[in-house]
Amino acid sequence: MHGKVALVTGGSRGIGAATALRLARDGADVAITYVQGEEAAKDVVREIEALGRRGLALRADSADADEAAGAVGRTVEVLGRLDVLVNNVGVGLLGPLPTLSPADVDRILAVNVRGVFLTAQAAAAHLASGGRIVTIGSCMTQRVPGPGGTLYAMSKSALTGLTKALARELGDRSITANIVHPGPIDTDMNPATGPYAAAQSAVTALGRFGSAGEVASMVAYLAGAEAGYVTGAEFAVDGGYAA
């Protein structure tokens, strides 16, 4: 990854922060986006810089079409190029079907689908041969263990179709597109000590939560040179959640 530039959306915490730091450890300069948590984003940039790489924190709301695409342009403007896009940003909303409003649908699809599409579209204009697009999906695209997940599962499932189409669209330029489906991951939003953790762990084959670093390691592989012949593929990092 030395000499490469990566953009990780939603990179101020959780899987995004772990991915940004892993790519920096592998030699990349890394830009991250955030909406809230400016200090957390700055902390990630400081850690990137402590590794001897350039870091950049960009406030960009993926629900806003201009900001979603604009983060790509600002990354290129400041860091000089773009080699890797990690579409990590996403919001979750679980609830019974009758309680989900049109506003809920619009918000989830704006961030989880439209924003991801627009960011990938903008990135495709800058990625050179060997470029990488890695998108973070969800284990709920492959198995929904109970009620309440209709809107979230739908939004994340759309990203599988997007990924496969991007692989075809960009393959003649030697740009790859892949998707990673995390299972229950220990983050601030879904801690392994939370009230629903035991039930989530029980659904996995390994009986535990994963770590953000375990997801980041898969992203790093797909972003690297060794994955040059891997595209249009789905990778589960879910402890056997969908087994």
Backbone bond lengths (Angstrom), bond angles and torsions (degrees), N, CA, C in turn:
res aa  C-N    CA-C-N  psi(-1)  N-CA   C-N-CA  omega(-1)  CA-C   N-CA-C  phi
1 M - - - 1.461 - - 1.523 112.57 -
2 H 1.319 118.50 -1.05 1.462 120.96 -179.05 1.528 110.16 -61.84
3 G 1.331 115.50 130.37 1.444 121.34 -178.34 1.510 114.01 85.74
4 K 1.333 117.92 -2.12 1.453 122.22 -179.74 1.527 110.35 -93.85
5 V 1.329 114.59 157.90 1.461 121.97 175.94 1.523 108.38 -123.23
6 A 1.318 116.08 130.85 1.460 121.66 179.82 1.518 110.06 -120.95
7 L 1.319 115.74 147.83 1.458 123.08 171.20 1.513 107.73 -118.70
8 V 1.343 116.42 123.56 1.457 122.54 178.36 1.522 107.29 -115.40
9 T 1.317 117.39 111.73 1.458 119.44 179.05 1.524 109.82 -77.44
10 G 1.317 115.92 144.89 1.465 119.39 -176.81 1.511 111.90 61.55
11 G 1.335 116.02 45.45 1.465 120.16 -170.91 1.507 115.81 -98.89
12 S 1.322 118.15 17.36 1.466 119.16 -176.25 1.518 113.55 -88.18
13 R 1.336 117.70 -12.99 1.465 119.83 -178.48 1.521 109.83 -159.19
14 G 1.316 115.68 172.12 1.454 121.77 172.80 1.512 114.12 57.95
15 I 1.328 115.43 -139.43 1.466 121.57 -177.92 1.525 110.77 -60.36
16 G 1.331 116.92 -38.18 1.460 119.80 -179.37 1.507 112.88 -63.05
17 A 1.341 116.80 -45.77 1.463 120.46 179.39 1.523 110.57 -64.93
18 A 1.332 117.17 -43.39 1.464 120.56 179.49 1.520 110.91 -61.83
19 T 1.325 116.63 -38.13 1.465 120.95 179.03 1.522 111.21 -68.49
20 A 1.319 116.44 -44.25 1.464 119.91 179.14 1.522 110.98 -58.93
21 L 1.318 116.63 -44.11 1.466 120.16 -178.91 1.529 111.47 -70.52
22 R 1.319 118.01 -35.98 1.460 119.89 177.80 1.526 110.61 -65.06
23 L 1.334 117.33 -43.27 1.460 119.60 178.91 1.525 111.08 -64.98
24 A 1.338 116.36 -36.24 1.467 119.49 176.48 1.520 110.68 -65.70
25 R 1.325 117.14 -41.66 1.474 119.60 177.05 1.525 111.44 -61.89
26 D 1.322 115.86 -31.06 1.464 120.27 178.45 1.522 112.52 -81.06
27 G 1.343 117.22 -3.64 1.460 120.26 172.03 1.512 116.48 115.76
28 A 1.331 118.41 -1.19 1.466 120.44 -176.13 1.524 111.79 -86.71
29 D 1.311 116.16 150.55 1.460 121.96 162.88 1.527 106.47 -82.27
30 V 1.328 116.71 140.77 1.471 118.94 -169.02 1.521 111.52 -133.95
31 A 1.328 115.77 128.64 1.457 122.85 168.61 1.519 108.53 -102.70
32 I 1.320 116.46 144.36 1.455 121.32 176.40 1.522 108.91 -128.67
33 T 1.326 116.13 153.07 1.457 120.12 172.63 1.520 109.37 -110.76
34 Y 1.327 113.80 157.99 1.468 120.70 176.62 1.517 107.48 -153.62
35 V 1.326 116.14 161.53 1.460 121.40 172.53 1.516 109.60 -114.12
36 Q 1.325 116.15 -52.55 1.455 122.10 174.08 1.528 107.51 -113.95
37 G 1.300 116.48 171.27 1.458 118.99 177.96 1.514 113.52 74.08
38 E 1.327 116.06 51.29 1.467 119.83 -179.63 1.525 111.18 -59.96
39 E 1.319 117.29 -41.33 1.465 119.89 -178.99 1.521 111.53 -64.40
40 A 1.333 116.23 -39.54 1.468 119.31 177.09 1.518 110.62 -62.21
41 A 1.321 116.82 -40.40 1.466 120.53 178.00 1.522 110.63 -63.81
42 K 1.322 116.51 -42.24 1.462 120.08 178.32 1.530 111.00 -64.16
43 D 1.320 116.93 -35.49 1.471 120.51 177.57 1.525 110.50 -62.71
44 V 1.334 116.45 -42.08 1.467 119.89 178.65 1.522 109.95 -63.28
45 V 1.323 117.25 -42.71 1.467 120.63 178.47 1.515 110.74 -61.70
46 R 1.325 116.99 -41.25 1.476 119.54 177.69 1.522 111.22 -61.47
47 E 1.325 116.89 -38.87 1.469 119.72 178.34 1.529 110.71 -67.86
48 I 1.322 116.51 -38.18 1.466 119.70 176.52 1.525 110.34 -61.74
49 E 1.319 116.09 -45.19 1.466 120.43 -179.19 1.517 111.67 -67.04
50 A 1.332 117.06 -32.17 1.465 120.37 177.26 1.530 111.39 -65.78
51 L 1.331 115.78 -21.82 1.464 120.57 176.73 1.528 112.11 -85.66
52 G 1.333 116.21 2.04 1.458 120.57 178.29 1.513 114.18 87.01
53 R 1.329 116.34 14.24 1.455 120.36 -179.85 1.529 110.17 -112.87
54 R 1.306 117.26 163.07 1.453 120.88 175.09 1.525 109.56 -83.29
55 G 1.328 115.92 138.12 1.458 121.13 177.04 1.513 110.62 -126.11
56 L 1.331 115.83 153.27 1.454 120.87 -178.08 1.517 109.01 -147.64
57 A 1.332 117.40 126.38 1.463 122.67 176.18 1.516 109.18 -105.61
58 L 1.308 117.14 125.74 1.457 123.39 -177.01 1.523 109.20 -122.38
59 R 1.327 116.16 124.01 1.459 117.76 173.56 1.519 108.50 -79.20
60 A 1.339 116.81 118.22 1.458 121.58 -178.24 1.523 109.21 -151.92
61 D 1.299 116.64 121.90 1.456 122.93 177.82 1.521 108.07 -90.48
62 S 1.313 117.16 114.57 1.462 120.71 -177.81 1.519 112.52 -67.33
63 A 1.331 117.61 -14.65 1.465 120.00 175.14 1.522 111.51 -74.24
64 D 1.322 117.25 -16.57 1.451 122.96 178.40 1.529 108.41 -96.48
65 A 1.322 116.99 119.93 1.461 120.49 -173.75 1.516 112.34 -58.56
66 D 1.332 117.24 -42.68 1.461 120.19 -178.64 1.526 111.38 -67.32
67 E 1.321 117.35 -40.48 1.461 120.24 -178.81 1.523 111.59 -71.01
68 A 1.331 117.62 -36.80 1.463 120.71 179.12 1.520 110.77 -59.32
69 A 1.331 116.44 -49.03 1.463 120.38 179.64 1.524 111.45 -75.56
70 G 1.335 116.33 -33.33 1.458 120.18 -176.11 1.510 114.21 -65.22
71 A 1.326 117.53 -27.19 1.466 119.75 178.86 1.520 111.38 -60.94
72 V 1.323 116.68 -32.88 1.468 120.28 178.22 1.518 109.84 -65.98
73 G 1.334 116.39 -48.69 1.454 120.02 -179.46 1.512 113.07 -60.99
74 R 1.327 116.75 -39.19 1.460 119.80 179.66 1.524 111.51 -69.08
75 T 1.322 116.90 -34.89 1.465 119.95 175.98 1.524 110.62 -61.74
76 V 1.316 115.98 -47.18 1.465 120.62 -179.33 1.525 110.25 -64.86
77 E 1.327 116.67 -39.94 1.459 120.68 -179.01 1.522 111.84 -62.42
78 V 1.332 116.78 -42.27 1.465 120.48 -175.25 1.523 112.13 -86.81
79 L 1.322 117.25 -43.04 1.472 120.67 -173.89 1.532 112.62 -99.53
80 G 1.327 117.31 -5.93 1.459 119.92 168.41 1.500 117.36 93.86
81 R 1.329 118.55 -14.34 1.456 120.38 -177.60 1.524 108.42 -171.80
82 L 1.331 116.80 177.66 1.464 121.62 172.60 1.513 108.31 -145.82
83 D 1.328 114.94 126.12 1.462 120.92 179.88 1.522 112.98 -115.68
84 V 1.326 116.23 -28.94 1.466 121.31 -175.20 1.519 109.26 -136.77
85 L 1.324 116.65 128.95 1.460 122.21 169.77 1.512 108.61 -113.74
86 V 1.335 116.13 125.30 1.461 121.39 172.98 1.522 107.34 -111.21
87 N 1.318 115.90 107.55 1.457 122.26 178.40 1.528 108.07 -82.40
88 N 1.318 115.81 86.21 1.463 120.24 -177.04 1.524 112.60 -100.48
89 V 1.312 117.85 -26.33 1.460 120.54 -172.33 1.530 111.01 -59.69
90 G 1.317 115.11 141.97 1.460 120.22 178.32 1.511 110.16 -174.68
91 V 1.318 115.92 154.04 1.460 121.40 175.75 1.514 108.32 -125.32
92 G 1.326 115.30 150.46 1.450 120.79 -178.46 1.515 111.48 -116.37
93 L 1.303 115.97 145.37 1.453 121.56 173.87 1.518 107.62 -149.16
94 L 1.311 115.54 112.80 1.458 121.38 178.87 1.521 108.49 -110.89
95 G 1.312 116.58 141.03 1.447 119.68 178.72 1.513 111.04 175.05
96 P 1.329 117.29 160.17 1.463 120.86 178.42 1.527 111.66 -57.19
97 L 1.301 116.21 144.11 1.464 121.78 -176.19 1.533 113.11 -51.63
98 P 1.333 119.91 -44.84 1.471 118.72 -177.26 1.526 114.04 -66.24
99 T 1.316 117.92 -17.59 1.470 120.05 -176.28 1.518 113.14 -88.74
100 L 1.331 117.84 -9.02 1.462 121.10 -175.07 1.529 109.80 -83.86
101 S 1.319 115.96 120.88 1.457 121.85 -176.03 1.525 111.08 -91.24
102 P 1.331 117.92 163.27 1.463 119.98 172.84 1.527 112.82 -55.73
103 A 1.337 116.51 -34.86 1.468 119.17 177.73 1.526 110.86 -65.04
104 D 1.335 117.11 -37.84 1.466 120.62 176.12 1.522 110.34 -61.70
105 V 1.325 115.98 -45.61 1.465 120.59 -179.90 1.526 110.19 -60.44
106 D 1.322 116.42 -46.65 1.461 120.12 -178.63 1.523 111.54 -61.24
107 R 1.330 117.70 -43.41 1.462 121.81 -177.94 1.537 110.73 -64.64
108 I 1.324 117.12 -48.32 1.471 119.76 -177.22 1.526 110.71 -64.86
109 L 1.319 117.11 -43.69 1.465 119.20 -179.37 1.523 111.95 -70.47
110 A 1.329 117.20 -32.16 1.465 119.91 178.61 1.517 111.40 -63.27
111 V 1.329 117.07 -42.37 1.466 121.02 -178.35 1.524 111.32 -82.83
112 N 1.327 116.18 -52.09 1.467 120.54 -169.17 1.517 114.18 -78.60
113 V 1.328 116.94 -21.77 1.466 119.51 -177.11 1.534 111.38 -120.82
114 R 1.328 116.92 -62.28 1.473 118.60 -176.09 1.520 111.89 -61.58
115 G 1.336 116.92 -45.36 1.459 119.77 -179.75 1.515 112.37 -61.86
116 V 1.328 116.60 -39.96 1.470 120.64 178.69 1.527 110.02 -65.09
117 F 1.333 116.21 -44.20 1.462 119.64 178.76 1.526 111.23 -60.12
118 L 1.327 116.71 -49.10 1.462 120.16 -176.02 1.522 112.17 -65.19
119 T 1.332 116.76 -35.86 1.466 119.81 177.36 1.520 110.51 -67.43
120 A 1.338 116.74 -42.66 1.462 120.12 177.91 1.522 110.86 -64.84
121 Q 1.321 116.68 -39.89 1.460 120.83 178.77 1.524 110.87 -61.42
122 A 1.329 116.35 -44.43 1.460 120.38 178.55 1.522 111.37 -66.03
123 A 1.327 116.36 -40.58 1.466 120.24 -179.59 1.519 111.45 -64.22
124 A 1.323 116.82 -37.47 1.467 120.55 -177.66 1.514 112.00 -59.36
125 A 1.328 117.04 -26.72 1.463 120.55 179.29 1.525 112.42 -73.90
126 H 1.327 117.04 -15.88 1.470 121.14 -176.41 1.533 113.33 -113.44
127 L 1.308 117.76 -23.94 1.462 120.07 -176.53 1.523 110.49 -67.97
128 A 1.322 115.01 134.05 1.462 120.85 176.41 1.524 109.24 -94.99
129 S 1.317 116.15 -179.40 1.457 121.01 176.24 1.529 110.06 -53.76
130 G 1.310 116.18 133.46 1.460 120.61 -176.63 1.516 113.21 90.90
131 G 1.327 117.60 1.39 1.456 120.48 179.04 1.522 111.78 -66.30
132 R 1.333 114.54 161.45 1.463 120.41 -175.92 1.525 110.47 -134.14
133 I 1.330 116.02 137.22 1.458 122.50 168.06 1.519 107.24 -122.36
134 V 1.318 116.27 120.47 1.465 121.80 178.05 1.525 107.42 -122.56
135 T 1.306 116.50 125.59 1.450 121.87 -177.35 1.521 109.94 -113.96
136 I 1.325 115.74 140.47 1.463 120.94 177.59 1.523 108.62 -94.08
137 G 1.316 115.76 116.70 1.459 122.25 178.07 1.520 110.99 -97.64
138 S 1.319 116.50 -129.75 1.459 120.72 -179.67 1.517 109.54 -165.39
139 C 1.335 115.21 148.25 1.457 120.37 174.50 1.529 111.56 -61.97
140 M 1.339 117.01 -19.38 1.461 120.15 -179.64 1.519 112.66 -75.48
141 T 1.333 117.53 -4.97 1.457 119.17 171.23 1.522 110.89 -77.17
142 Q 1.321 116.52 -18.01 1.455 121.26 -175.53 1.523 113.15 -112.44
143 R 1.317 116.12 -22.40 1.462 119.99 177.63 1.518 108.90 -158.34
144 V 1.327 116.49 122.65 1.462 121.80 175.54 1.527 106.69 -108.59
145 P 1.331 117.66 108.87 1.465 120.23 -169.25 1.522 115.18 -78.40
146 G 1.341 117.79 -10.78 1.454 119.04 -178.16 1.514 110.53 -168.08
147 P 1.319 117.83 -179.69 1.459 121.21 -178.21 1.522 112.34 -70.99
148 G 1.311 115.42 162.80 1.459 120.91 175.04 1.512 115.35 103.38
149 G 1.322 117.32 -4.85 1.455 119.56 -173.15 1.511 115.42 -107.46
150 T 1.326 118.42 14.74 1.468 119.52 -171.44 1.521 113.06 -59.61
151 L 1.315 117.55 -49.75 1.466 121.13 -174.17 1.520 111.21 -70.05
152 Y 1.327 116.80 -46.01 1.458 120.19 -179.02 1.526 111.18 -64.80
153 A 1.338 116.70 -46.25 1.467 120.00 -179.19 1.522 110.74 -62.46
154 M 1.328 117.25 -39.24 1.460 120.31 177.95 1.521 111.11 -61.57
155 S 1.328 116.17 -45.41 1.462 119.31 -176.68 1.520 111.76 -64.93
156 K 1.312 117.17 -41.06 1.456 119.92 -179.40 1.529 111.85 -74.20
157 S 1.340 117.02 -31.44 1.465 119.39 178.21 1.521 111.13 -65.78
158 A 1.324 117.29 -31.17 1.461 120.17 177.79 1.521 111.60 -60.00
159 L 1.323 116.92 -28.91 1.456 120.49 -177.17 1.526 112.65 -71.51
160 T 1.326 116.68 -24.49 1.467 118.61 174.80 1.518 110.25 -66.34
161 G 1.329 116.74 -45.50 1.465 119.69 176.58 1.513 111.98 -62.02
162 L 1.328 116.40 -41.68 1.459 120.26 177.55 1.520 110.85 -59.76
163 T 1.323 116.82 -45.04 1.465 120.99 -177.66 1.519 111.77 -61.86
164 K 1.308 116.54 -45.83 1.462 119.46 -179.29 1.528 110.96 -65.18
165 A 1.324 116.26 -38.40 1.466 119.04 178.40 1.521 111.83 -69.10
166 L 1.332 116.88 -38.49 1.462 119.59 176.05 1.523 111.29 -62.09
167 A 1.318 116.84 -38.40 1.466 119.91 178.97 1.520 110.68 -59.23
168 R 1.327 116.64 -41.60 1.464 120.80 178.26 1.530 111.38 -71.54
169 E 1.327 115.59 -40.61 1.463 121.15 -176.74 1.526 111.99 -64.85
170 L 1.331 115.98 -37.69 1.462 120.64 -170.61 1.528 113.50 -109.08
171 G 1.323 117.16 -2.14 1.459 120.14 -175.90 1.513 114.13 -60.97
172 D 1.335 117.48 -33.96 1.460 118.82 -179.07 1.516 112.52 -71.41
173 R 1.344 116.49 -8.13 1.460 121.33 174.37 1.533 111.26 -103.54
174 S 1.324 116.47 9.35 1.478 122.47 -178.49 1.525 111.80 60.34
175 I 1.322 116.12 33.88 1.462 122.35 173.27 1.517 107.53 -104.69
176 T 1.325 116.81 130.26 1.455 120.46 -178.04 1.521 110.83 -102.65
177 A 1.337 115.15 155.38 1.462 122.08 176.57 1.518 108.42 -139.35
178 N 1.319 116.23 125.64 1.460 121.73 -179.01 1.525 109.72 -140.52
179 I 1.334 115.97 164.24 1.457 120.74 -178.82 1.526 110.17 -131.33
180 V 1.322 115.28 139.29 1.468 122.82 -179.87 1.526 108.09 -113.98
181 H 1.333 115.87 129.55 1.462 121.42 -179.43 1.529 110.01 -107.64
182 P 1.331 118.27 98.90 1.474 119.25 176.69 1.524 110.85 -73.22
183 G 1.330 114.13 148.78 1.460 120.51 169.21 1.514 109.50 -91.44
184 P 1.328 118.19 -151.71 1.465 120.47 175.89 1.532 109.72 -63.77
185 I 1.320 116.58 117.78 1.461 122.55 -176.17 1.521 108.88 -120.31
186 D 1.316 116.26 135.55 1.461 122.58 -178.53 1.528 109.77 -73.74
187 T 1.332 115.95 101.39 1.459 122.23 178.14 1.521 108.48 -136.82
188 D 1.326 115.76 174.54 1.462 119.68 177.80 1.526 111.70 -59.80
189 M 1.329 116.53 -35.06 1.460 120.33 -178.24 1.522 112.48 -76.06
190 N 1.314 117.31 -25.82 1.461 121.42 -176.76 1.528 109.27 -144.23
191 P 1.330 117.08 70.73 1.466 119.93 -173.84 1.526 112.96 -68.55
192 A 1.300 115.23 148.39 1.468 121.11 179.18 1.519 112.51 -67.93
193 T 1.328 116.51 -9.70 1.461 121.38 176.96 1.531 111.62 -107.17
194 G 1.333 117.17 10.46 1.453 121.21 -176.86 1.519 113.20 -75.71
195 P 1.317 116.67 173.16 1.459 120.84 -174.76 1.524 114.42 -66.85
196 Y 1.334 117.20 -21.83 1.467 120.64 -178.85 1.530 112.34 -106.01
197 A 1.314 115.77 6.99 1.464 119.64 -172.91 1.524 112.60 -67.72
198 A 1.317 117.49 -41.78 1.469 120.30 -176.92 1.523 110.88 -60.45
199 A 1.317 117.18 -42.24 1.462 120.58 179.70 1.518 111.39 -65.94
200 Q 1.336 116.51 -39.23 1.465 119.62 179.38 1.521 111.05 -68.23
201 S 1.315 117.31 -41.82 1.463 120.62 179.00 1.521 111.05 -62.17
202 A 1.324 116.03 -37.56 1.461 120.23 -176.86 1.523 112.09 -65.65
203 V 1.324 117.31 -25.32 1.464 120.69 -179.82 1.528 111.79 -76.94
204 T 1.316 117.92 -20.63 1.464 120.68 -179.80 1.524 110.90 -82.15
205 A 1.334 115.55 156.98 1.464 119.69 176.16 1.518 111.82 -72.89
206 L 1.331 116.99 -28.88 1.461 121.23 -177.51 1.524 112.38 -88.50
207 G 1.315 117.80 -11.97 1.454 121.18 176.39 1.514 114.96 70.50
208 R 1.328 117.09 29.05 1.459 119.77 -179.51 1.511 110.56 -153.99
209 F 1.320 115.21 165.20 1.460 122.10 170.47 1.528 109.13 -76.90
210 G 1.312 115.79 153.30 1.448 120.54 169.95 1.517 110.76 -90.38
211 S 1.305 115.98 172.34 1.467 121.07 176.40 1.524 109.66 -106.34
212 A 1.324 115.31 155.96 1.457 119.64 176.77 1.524 111.04 -59.87
213 G 1.315 116.69 -33.92 1.458 120.67 178.76 1.517 113.09 -64.42
214 E 1.335 117.01 -31.87 1.465 119.60 178.58 1.529 110.92 -68.68
215 V 1.313 116.71 -35.97 1.464 119.64 174.64 1.524 110.03 -69.58
216 A 1.322 116.41 -42.99 1.462 121.04 -179.20 1.526 111.95 -59.58
217 S 1.322 116.91 -33.75 1.468 119.03 -179.50 1.522 111.36 -66.77
218 M 1.324 117.14 -35.67 1.468 119.83 176.03 1.522 110.61 -68.46
219 V 1.332 116.67 -42.22 1.460 119.97 177.49 1.527 110.53 -60.21
220 A 1.328 116.09 -42.71 1.459 120.33 -179.19 1.526 111.13 -62.15
221 Y 1.317 117.18 -39.60 1.464 119.68 176.80 1.526 110.49 -61.44
222 L 1.339 116.69 -48.05 1.459 120.31 -178.07 1.524 112.08 -66.49
223 A 1.326 117.07 -26.72 1.465 121.44 178.86 1.518 112.58 -80.82
224 G 1.315 117.57 -13.70 1.449 121.68 -172.04 1.521 114.12 -94.82
225 A 1.322 114.54 176.49 1.463 121.18 -175.73 1.522 112.59 -67.25
226 E 1.327 117.83 -28.99 1.465 120.35 -176.61 1.525 112.71 -68.04
227 A 1.320 117.57 -18.18 1.469 120.98 -178.79 1.516 112.35 -99.41
228 G 1.311 117.25 25.34 1.458 120.69 -176.51 1.513 114.75 -64.17
229 Y 1.342 117.98 -20.45 1.463 121.24 179.96 1.523 111.30 -107.93
230 V 1.314 116.10 19.43 1.467 121.69 179.85 1.520 108.03 -114.48
231 T 1.326 116.77 115.26 1.466 118.98 178.84 1.518 110.29 -155.57
232 G 1.323 115.61 152.01 1.455 121.32 -178.59 1.510 113.51 68.89
233 A 1.334 116.98 22.32 1.457 121.22 -171.76 1.528 112.27 -111.87
234 E 1.345 114.92 156.01 1.452 122.97 176.64 1.525 109.21 -109.39
235 F 1.332 116.34 137.70 1.464 121.48 179.51 1.512 108.71 -129.58
236 A 1.323 116.36 122.13 1.460 122.07 178.25 1.525 109.57 -92.35
237 V 1.323 116.13 123.96 1.465 122.11 171.28 1.516 104.41 -118.21
238 D 1.336 114.74 75.77 1.466 119.60 -165.19 1.522 114.37 -135.65
239 G 1.326 117.50 11.88 1.456 119.25 178.82 1.508 114.68 61.72
240 G 1.323 116.48 22.41 1.464 120.38 -178.94 1.521 113.23 85.59
241 Y 1.307 118.04 18.50 1.462 123.09 179.63 1.537 111.21 -54.86
242 A 1.328 116.05 -41.26 1.451 120.70 -176.50 1.529 112.75 -99.24
243 A 1.316 116.82 9.74 1.481 119.78 -177.30 1.535 111.31 -69.99
